[in-house]
Each structure stands twice: as structure tokens, then as C-alpha cells.
Amino acid sequence: MPSNKNNTELVPTAHSAFTVTAPTGPAKVEYISSCELPTTFATFQLHAFFEAATGKEHLALTLGDVADGQPVLARLHSECLTGDALFSQRCDCGAQLETAMQKIAKEGRGVLLYLRQEGRGIGLLNKIHAYRLQDAGADTVEANQALGFAPDQRNYRICLPMLQHLKISSVKLMSNNPRKAAALTDLGIKVTEHIPLIIKKNPHNERYLLTKASKLGHKF
């Protein structure tokens, strides 16, 4: 068990309000509205969806005609407040989000699903607990397990109604995670190409990336 310098066990209590239990049956996601979203990369269309079972709002960014039946350059991106908004160097999330948007803008066509599944599905507060355990020596998998969670609790079933609404049935997937491609295939979405999204290592995320590869099967 990870410990601090005084050899005192650091086992925070998981925040139950943010515990995620994977639902069963068809995912129910309601389309809410769309608008333009000007960014430094391009002006995207921003689409909002609501998942009643969890109370979560999910987003899709699209560029160009994604409903023409041709494979769409795509990214499934799970929310990471610390990486996406606070520029954390502990992970590769923010850099992956930026790179994916750049690639879509360069191609002039694509989709990015922004899924509210913080901390691989355990929620923001539990992720902060997990970060504390990592500070004490645990890796990302060990920290989640110490809090009573699976290493990765995300559920990609919510992608299907979002992609169906956007009339996308075939994608060129930007990801290092084979589980995402398998999940889309199981949902009936054709993955025509698996494009790596490699981000430069730094001293703060090197172990994180190694754990992704060695324990979660990510391909770099």
C-alpha cells in the first residue's frame, strides 16, 4: 500500500457521489442543441447531449460534412479538467485534445466526442484522491484500485446515440487505446483506421505513460 515519508498509510476515502457504476442496457442520450464554436484551430459546430442515467452532459465537436457516409477522422476524449483546462503535465490528456483538434482542423473534417468521464470514470474528487496516492508512490492503476475502483471504469456505449445523431457510421480513430476501437466496433461503428496520437513525454508523465502501456494495453 502506498505510504508517505512517515510510513503512514495514505488511503483516502472514495467520494461516493462520484462513484460510477457502469449501466446496463442501451445508452440513452438526448440531443439538446448545437452552436458554432470558434477556436484557434477552426470554427467547429458544438453539439450538446444529456445522459439521463448519470446526469452528465456530453459534447461533440464537428467540422465539415460528417454525414456524407465516408469515414470521419474521430477522437473519443474523456474529460480531464486538470489536463484540458489547468495544463497539468501529469498526463497527456490536454496535449492529446489539442493535437486532435489540430488534426481535424488540418483535414477540414472530423468529429471529437468530449465525454464527461473524469479520471477514467471515477470522477474529479476521486481523481484528486488518486493523485495523492500517486504522490506517495502508487501508479495510476494502483491508486484507482486502492480506492476500490477498477483501473478504467469508462463506458463508451454513450458514443453510439451521439454518433447516430450526427449520422456517422464509420471513423478513422485517433487513439492509443485499443479498447476504444473495440468498443466502437462492438457498437456497430466501423473503424477503418487506427491513428496513433503520440504525445511527447516529460518528467511528470513518464511513469503515467509507462503504466498505460504496461497495464492498460495502450500502444505508443
C-alpha positions as CSV (number, residue, x, y, z in Angstrom):
1,M,0.0,0.0,0.0
2,P,1.4,3.4,-0.9
3,S,2.7,5.4,2.1
4,N,4.1,8.8,3.0
5,K,7.6,9.6,4.3
6,N,6.4,8.9,7.8
7,N,5.2,5.4,6.7
8,T,1.6,6.4,7.5
9,E,-0.9,4.8,5.1
10,L,-2.5,7.2,2.7
11,V,-5.8,5.7,1.8
12,P,-8.3,8.5,1.2
13,T,-12.0,7.5,1.3
14,A,-13.6,7.4,-2.1
15,H,-16.2,10.1,-2.7
16,S,-19.4,8.1,-3.1
17,A,-21.2,10.9,-5.0
18,F,-18.7,10.5,-7.8
19,T,-18.6,6.7,-7.9
20,V,-19.6,5.4,-11.3
21,T,-21.5,2.2,-11.7
22,A,-21.5,1.0,-15.3
23,P,-25.1,0.9,-16.5
24,T,-26.6,-1.9,-18.5
25,G,-28.8,-1.9,-21.5
26,P,-29.0,0.6,-24.3
27,A,-27.4,4.0,-23.5
28,K,-30.0,6.8,-23.5
29,V,-28.5,10.1,-24.6
30,E,-30.7,13.1,-25.5
31,Y,-29.6,15.7,-28.1
32,I,-30.1,19.2,-26.7
33,S,-28.7,21.8,-29.0
34,S,-25.9,23.0,-31.3
35,C,-24.0,26.2,-31.9
36,E,-20.8,27.5,-33.6
37,L,-17.6,27.3,-31.5
38,P,-14.8,29.5,-32.9
39,T,-11.4,28.2,-31.7
40,T,-7.7,28.9,-32.6
41,F,-7.8,25.9,-34.9
42,A,-11.1,26.3,-36.7
43,T,-14.8,27.2,-36.2
44,F,-16.4,23.9,-35.1
45,Q,-20.0,23.0,-34.6
46,L,-20.6,22.2,-30.9
47,H,-23.4,19.7,-30.1
48,A,-24.7,19.2,-26.6
49,F,-26.2,15.9,-25.3
50,F,-27.6,14.8,-22.0
51,E,-27.3,11.4,-20.4
52,A,-30.3,11.0,-18.0
53,A,-28.9,7.9,-16.2
54,T,-25.9,9.8,-14.9
55,G,-27.0,13.4,-15.2
56,K,-23.9,14.0,-17.3
57,E,-23.7,16.4,-20.2
58,H,-21.5,15.2,-23.2
59,L,-20.3,17.2,-26.1
60,A,-19.4,16.6,-29.8
61,L,-17.3,18.9,-31.9
62,T,-17.7,18.5,-35.7
63,L,-16.1,20.2,-38.6
64,G,-17.2,19.8,-42.2
65,D,-19.7,17.4,-43.7
66,V,-19.5,14.4,-41.4
67,A,-22.8,12.9,-42.6
68,D,-21.7,12.0,-46.1
69,G,-21.1,8.3,-45.4
70,Q,-17.3,8.5,-45.7
71,P,-15.0,7.6,-42.7
72,V,-14.7,10.5,-40.4
73,L,-11.5,11.5,-38.6
74,A,-12.5,11.0,-34.9
75,R,-11.4,11.3,-31.4
76,L,-13.1,10.0,-28.2
77,H,-11.8,12.2,-25.5
78,S,-12.6,11.7,-21.8
79,E,-12.8,14.8,-19.7
80,C,-9.7,15.7,-17.8
81,L,-10.1,19.1,-16.1
82,T,-6.5,19.1,-14.8
83,G,-5.0,18.3,-18.2
84,D,-7.5,20.0,-20.5
85,A,-8.1,23.2,-18.6
86,L,-5.3,23.5,-16.0
87,F,-2.4,22.5,-18.2
88,S,-1.3,19.6,-15.9
89,Q,1.8,17.8,-17.0
90,R,0.9,14.6,-15.0
91,C,-0.9,13.2,-18.0
92,D,-1.1,13.5,-21.8
93,C,-4.8,14.4,-22.0
94,G,-4.6,18.2,-22.7
95,A,-1.9,17.7,-25.3
96,Q,-4.0,14.9,-27.0
97,L,-7.1,17.1,-27.0
98,E,-5.2,20.0,-28.7
99,T,-3.5,17.7,-31.2
100,A,-6.7,16.0,-32.1
101,M,-8.4,19.4,-32.8
102,Q,-5.4,20.5,-34.8
103,K,-5.6,17.3,-36.9
104,I,-9.3,17.7,-37.5
105,A,-8.8,21.3,-38.5
106,K,-6.0,20.4,-40.9
107,E,-8.2,17.8,-42.6
108,G,-11.1,20.1,-42.7
109,R,-13.5,17.4,-41.5
110,G,-13.9,15.4,-38.3
111,V,-15.6,14.7,-35.0
112,L,-14.4,14.9,-31.4
113,L,-16.6,13.4,-28.7
114,Y,-15.9,15.1,-25.3
115,L,-17.2,12.5,-22.8
116,R,-17.7,13.6,-19.1
117,Q,-15.9,10.6,-17.7
118,E,-13.3,12.3,-15.5
119,G,-10.5,10.2,-14.0
120,R,-11.2,7.2,-16.2
121,G,-14.8,7.2,-14.9
122,I,-14.2,7.7,-11.1
123,G,-15.0,11.5,-11.0
124,L,-12.9,14.6,-10.3
125,L,-12.8,14.3,-6.5
126,N,-11.8,10.7,-6.5
127,K,-9.1,11.5,-9.1
128,I,-7.6,14.0,-6.7
129,H,-7.6,11.3,-4.1
130,A,-5.8,9.1,-6.6
131,Y,-3.3,11.8,-7.4
132,R,-2.4,11.9,-3.7
133,L,-1.8,8.2,-3.7
134,Q,0.4,8.6,-6.8
135,D,2.3,11.3,-4.9
136,A,3.0,8.7,-2.3
137,G,4.3,6.2,-4.8
138,A,1.4,4.4,-6.5
139,D,0.9,4.3,-10.2
140,T,-2.4,5.2,-11.8
141,V,-3.8,1.7,-11.8
142,E,-2.7,1.0,-8.2
143,A,-4.2,4.3,-7.0
144,N,-7.6,3.6,-8.5
145,Q,-7.6,0.1,-7.1
146,A,-6.6,1.3,-3.6
147,L,-9.8,3.5,-3.7
148,G,-11.9,0.5,-4.6
149,F,-12.3,1.2,-8.4
150,A,-11.4,-0.7,-11.5
151,P,-8.3,0.6,-13.4
152,D,-10.6,2.0,-16.1
153,Q,-14.4,2.5,-15.4
154,R,-15.3,4.3,-18.6
155,N,-18.2,3.2,-20.7
156,Y,-18.3,4.0,-24.4
157,R,-21.9,3.0,-25.1
158,I,-22.9,6.6,-24.8
159,C,-21.0,7.2,-28.1
160,L,-23.5,5.3,-30.2
161,P,-26.5,7.7,-29.9
162,M,-24.2,10.7,-30.3
163,L,-22.7,9.3,-33.5
164,Q,-26.1,8.2,-34.8
165,H,-27.4,11.7,-34.3
166,L,-24.5,13.0,-36.3
167,K,-25.1,10.3,-38.9
168,I,-21.6,8.9,-38.5
169,S,-21.2,5.2,-39.0
170,S,-17.5,4.9,-40.0
171,V,-14.5,6.5,-38.4
172,K,-10.7,6.9,-38.6
173,L,-10.0,6.7,-34.9
174,M,-7.2,8.8,-33.3
175,S,-6.3,6.9,-30.2
176,N,-3.5,4.8,-28.5
177,N,-6.2,2.8,-26.6
178,P,-7.3,-0.4,-28.4
179,R,-10.3,-0.6,-26.1
180,K,-11.8,2.4,-27.8
181,A,-11.7,0.8,-31.2
182,A,-13.0,-2.5,-29.9
183,A,-15.9,-0.6,-28.1
184,L,-16.9,1.2,-31.3
185,T,-16.7,-2.0,-33.3
186,D,-19.0,-3.7,-30.8
187,L,-21.4,-0.9,-31.1
188,G,-21.6,-1.3,-34.9
189,I,-19.4,1.7,-35.8
190,K,-16.8,0.7,-38.4
191,V,-13.2,1.7,-37.6
192,T,-11.4,1.9,-40.9
193,E,-8.1,3.2,-39.5
194,H,-6.4,3.4,-36.1
195,I,-4.3,6.5,-35.9
196,P,-1.8,6.8,-33.0
197,L,-1.9,10.1,-31.0
198,I,1.7,10.2,-29.6
199,I,2.5,13.0,-27.2
200,K,6.0,13.9,-26.0
201,K,7.0,12.6,-22.6
202,N,8.0,14.8,-19.7
203,P,9.4,14.0,-16.3
204,H,6.0,14.3,-14.7
205,N,4.1,11.9,-17.0
206,E,6.7,9.4,-17.9
207,R,5.6,6.8,-15.4
208,Y,1.9,7.5,-16.3
209,L,2.6,6.7,-19.9
210,L,4.6,3.6,-19.0
211,T,1.7,2.4,-16.8
212,K,-0.8,3.0,-19.7
213,A,1.3,0.8,-21.9
214,S,2.3,-2.0,-19.5
215,K,-1.0,-2.3,-17.5
216,L,-3.8,-0.9,-19.8
217,G,-2.5,-2.0,-23.2
218,H,-2.1,1.4,-24.8
219,K,0.0,1.4,-27.9
220,F,2.7,4.0,-28.3
